[in-house]
């Protein structure tokens, strides 16, 4: 695979994932259409294996490893969903996995990662460098690093969600999705622009953590402090190098939402759609409901990226 992945890489990833990943449903809501003023198609990656789209990129990356690389094991760093994706993919492929996770990651995500058989190494977010910890594990064990987003195999795997959406409903006028490091954003832009070159691609991130928005405005990657937001999966401090360049090449735009808007979207999804979303997974829906995305109309695709949240935290968020 080339450093800059293309549609052929996304289609190859789709073949690797066939029969392994779920082909997740696309839902509609008359109430949502009326509020937004468009036909909205919700790609429900909260029903994906491990409860999030991250399984797609993780499995594609691990399935692409050579036998020699698989024998060395893998190491990844993540606040939760990439951790679970790598852990499950490793279990399915018979690969040993070590995951570096922040000590304040949701307990449900940490427990699920261990439940898939991975070894979890905790660190203190804002005080320790997760990439440095992973690099030390590589030195000690020879493991292969599986980055959460800045890897062409991760980008290609993530892009299969948007590819499926386009296969099911045809051309899109707008696609909205949450953005952290940018793996899903960049993979989706590649996938959608193959069939809908004029589609507006919107990434949505927390107001408190708008590193991607600032970076695109500056024309270069900028770093911010660890953002304080309920969207734990979107607490990135800088876009990925690869993902930033792909996003710029595809003219993506960024909208932001606050925590209250995330809570409103989680509540709407529960009451109207009958589905559970974690805060990060609800970001794009929140942007639509709050009018944060400009020029909405026609056919709008929205990726609901994950539903990994424990019952107590979910209840507290929506009440």
C-alpha positions in Angstrom: 0.0 0.0 0.0 1.2 3.5 -0.9 1.8 6.0 2.0 -1.2 8.0 0.6 -4.0 5.4 0.4 -6.5 5.5 -2.4 -9.9 4.0 -3.3 -8.2 0.7 -4.4 -6.8 0.3 -0.9 -10.2 0.9 0.7 -11.8 -1.7 -1.6 -9.0 -4.1 -0.7 -9.7 -3.5 3.0 -13.4 -4.2 2.3 -12.5 -7.6 1.0 -10.4 -8.4 4.0 -13.3 -7.3 6.3 -15.9 -9.3 4.3 -17.5 -11.8 6.6 -15.4 -10.5 9.6 -16.8 -7.0 10.2 -20.5 -6.3 10.4 -22.1 -4.5 7.5 -23.8 -2.0 9.8 -27.4 -0.8 9.2 -28.4 2.6 7.8 -31.3 4.2 9.7 -33.7 7.0 8.8 -35.8 9.3 11.0 -38.7 11.4 9.7 -38.3 13.6 12.8 -34.6 14.2 12.0 -35.3 14.9 8.4 -37.9 17.5 9.3 -35.5 19.2 11.9 -32.6 19.3 9.5 -34.4 19.9 6.2 -32.7 17.1 4.3 -32.8 13.4 3.8 -30.5 12.0 6.5 -29.0 8.6 6.4 -27.4 7.3 9.6 -24.6 4.8 9.3 -24.7 3.0 12.7 -21.2 1.9 13.5 -22.3 1.7 17.1 -23.5 -1.8 16.0 -20.0 -2.7 14.6 -17.9 -5.3 16.4 -16.4 -3.9 19.6 -19.2 -1.3 19.4 -17.3 1.2 17.2 -16.0 1.7 13.6 -12.4 1.3 14.9 -12.6 -2.4 14.4 -12.4 -1.9 10.7 -9.0 -0.2 10.6 -7.6 -2.4 13.3 -8.5 -5.6 11.6 -7.3 -4.3 8.2 -3.9 -3.3 9.7 -3.3 -6.6 11.5 -4.5 -8.7 8.6 -2.0 -6.9 6.4 1.0 -8.0 8.6 3.5 -10.5 7.5 3.8 -13.8 9.4 7.1 -12.6 10.8 5.4 -9.4 12.0 2.5 -11.3 13.5 4.9 -13.5 15.5 6.4 -10.4 17.1 3.0 -9.2 18.5 1.5 -5.7 18.3 1.3 -2.6 20.5 -1.2 0.2 20.3 -2.2 3.3 22.2 -5.8 4.4 22.6 -8.4 5.8 25.0 -10.7 2.9 24.2 -12.2 2.1 20.9 -9.0 1.6 18.9 -7.8 -0.4 21.9 -10.7 -2.7 21.7 -10.5 -3.0 17.9 -6.8 -4.0 18.0 -7.4 -6.4 20.9 -10.3 -8.2 19.1 -8.5 -8.3 15.8 -5.4 -9.7 17.5 -7.5 -12.4 19.2 -9.1 -13.4 15.9 -5.7 -13.5 14.1 -3.8 -15.2 16.9 -1.5 -12.2 17.6 -0.3 -11.1 21.1 -1.4 -7.5 21.8 -0.3 -4.8 24.3 -2.5 -1.7 24.6 -1.3 1.6 26.2 -4.4 3.2 27.7 -4.9 6.4 29.8 -5.7 5.7 33.5 -8.9 7.7 33.1 -10.3 5.8 30.1 -13.8 4.6 30.7 -13.8 1.4 32.8 -16.0 -0.4 30.3 -13.6 0.2 27.5 -10.6 -0.9 29.6 -12.3 -4.0 30.8 -13.4 -4.9 27.3 -9.9 -4.6 26.0 -8.6 -7.0 28.7 -11.6 -9.2 28.0 -10.4 -9.7 24.4 -7.1 -11.0 25.7 -4.8 -7.9 25.4 -2.4 -6.8 28.0 -3.2 -3.2 29.2 -0.5 -0.8 30.3 -1.9 2.4 31.9 -0.5 5.9 31.8 -1.5 9.4 33.1 -2.9 11.5 30.3 -1.3 15.0 30.2 1.7 13.8 32.3 3.1 10.9 30.3 3.6 10.4 26.6 1.7 7.3 25.3 3.8 7.1 22.1 7.0 7.1 24.1 5.6 4.3 26.3 4.6 2.3 23.2 8.0 2.9 21.7 9.7 1.5 24.8 7.6 -1.6 24.6 8.7 -2.0 21.0 12.3 -1.8 22.1 11.7 -4.4 24.8 9.6 -6.9 22.8 10.0 -6.1 19.1 6.3 -5.6 18.7 4.8 -3.8 15.7 3.1 -0.5 16.5 -0.5 -0.1 15.3 -1.2 3.6 15.4 -4.8 4.7 16.0 -5.1 6.8 12.9 -1.9 7.9 11.2 -1.4 4.7 9.2 -2.6 4.1 5.6 -4.0 0.7 6.6 -6.1 2.2 9.4 -7.3 4.9 7.0 -8.3 2.4 4.4 -10.1 0.2 6.9 -12.0 3.2 8.4 -13.0 4.3 4.9 -15.0 1.1 4.3 -17.8 2.4 6.5 -18.4 5.3 4.1 -17.9 3.0 1.1 -20.7 0.8 2.3 -22.9 3.9 2.9 -22.4 5.0 -0.7 -23.0 1.5 -2.1 -26.3 1.4 -0.2 -27.8 4.9 -0.9 -25.8 6.3 -3.9 -24.4 9.8 -4.2 -24.3 12.1 -1.2 -24.4 15.9 -1.0 -23.0 16.1 2.5 -21.2 13.6 4.8 -20.7 14.4 8.5 -18.7 12.4 11.0 -16.7 12.8 14.2 -13.0 13.6 13.9 -10.3 12.9 16.4 -7.0 12.1 14.8 -8.6 12.0 11.3 -8.4 8.3 10.2 -12.2 8.1 9.6 -12.3 11.6 8.2 -9.6 11.0 5.6 -10.7 7.4 4.7 -14.3 8.6 4.3 -13.3 11.5 2.1 -11.4 9.2 -0.2 -14.3 6.7 -0.4 -17.1 9.3 -0.9 -15.3 11.5 -3.4 -14.7 8.5 -5.7 -18.5 8.4 -6.5 -19.6 11.8 -5.2 -16.8 14.3 -6.0 -18.9 17.3 -5.1 -19.9 16.0 -1.7 -19.1 18.3 1.2 -17.2 16.5 3.9 -17.6 17.8 7.5 -15.6 16.6 10.4 -17.0 17.4 13.8 -14.9 17.8 17.0 -15.5 19.2 20.5 -15.3 23.0 20.9 -12.8 22.4 23.7 -10.6 20.2 21.4 -10.6 21.8 17.9 -7.1 20.9 17.0 -8.1 19.9 13.5 -10.1 23.1 12.9 -7.2 25.2 14.0 -4.7 23.2 11.9 -6.7 23.6 8.7 -7.1 27.3 9.4 -3.3 27.6 10.0 -2.4 25.5 7.0 -0.2 23.3 9.2 -0.6 20.9 12.1 -0.9 22.6 15.5 -1.0 21.1 18.9 -3.3 22.0 21.8 -3.5 20.8 25.5 -5.5 17.7 26.3 -9.1 19.0 25.8 -11.6 18.7 28.7 -14.7 17.2 27.1 -17.1 14.3 27.7 -16.1 13.0 24.3 -13.2 10.9 25.5 -12.6 9.4 22.0 -12.0 12.9 20.6 -9.5 14.1 23.1 -6.7 14.4 20.5 -4.2 17.2 20.7 -3.1 17.3 17.1 -4.2 15.8 13.8 -2.2 13.0 12.3 0.4 13.8 9.7 -1.0 11.6 7.0 -4.6 12.3 7.9 -4.1 16.0 7.9 -2.7 16.0 4.4 -5.5 13.8 3.1 -8.1 16.1 4.7 -6.5 19.2 3.1 -6.4 17.5 -0.3 -10.1 16.7 -0.1 -11.2 20.2 1.1 -12.8 18.9 4.3 -14.5 21.4 6.6 -14.7 21.3 10.4 -17.6 22.1 12.7 -17.5 22.0 16.5 -20.1 21.1 19.2 -20.1 21.6 22.9 -20.8 19.0 25.6 -24.4 20.0 26.1 -25.0 19.5 22.4 -23.4 16.1 22.6 -25.8 15.2 25.5 -28.8 16.5 23.5 -27.8 14.2 20.5 -27.3 11.2 22.8 -30.8 11.9 24.2 -32.3 12.3 20.7 -30.7 9.0 19.5 -32.0 7.2 22.6 -35.6 8.6 22.5 -36.1 8.8 18.7 -33.8 6.2 17.2 -33.7 3.8 20.1 -30.0 3.5 20.0 -27.2 4.2 22.5 -24.3 6.4 21.5 -21.3 7.4 23.4 -20.5 11.2 23.4 -17.8 10.9 20.7 -20.1 8.7 18.5 -22.9 11.3 18.7 -20.7 14.3 17.5 -21.9 14.5 13.9 -25.5 14.0 14.9 -25.1 16.8 17.4 -23.8 19.1 14.7 -26.8 18.5 12.6 -29.3 19.0 15.4 -27.7 22.2 16.6 -27.3 23.7 13.1 -23.5 23.8 13.3 -23.1 22.6 9.7 -23.7 25.0 6.9 -25.7 24.5 3.7 -27.4 21.3 4.7 -29.7 19.8 2.1 -30.2 17.0 -0.3 -28.9 13.6 0.8 -26.9 13.8 4.0 -24.8 10.9 5.4 -23.9 10.8 9.1 -21.6 8.2 10.7 -22.6 7.3 14.3 -19.2 6.1 15.2 -19.6 4.2 18.5 -21.8 3.2 21.5 -19.3 2.2 24.1 -20.5 3.8 27.3 -21.6 2.2 30.6 -25.2 2.5 31.8 -24.5 4.8 34.7 -22.5 7.3 32.6 -25.1 7.2 29.8 -27.9 7.8 32.3 -26.1 10.7 33.8 -25.4 12.3 30.4 -29.0 12.2 29.1 -30.9 13.2 32.3 
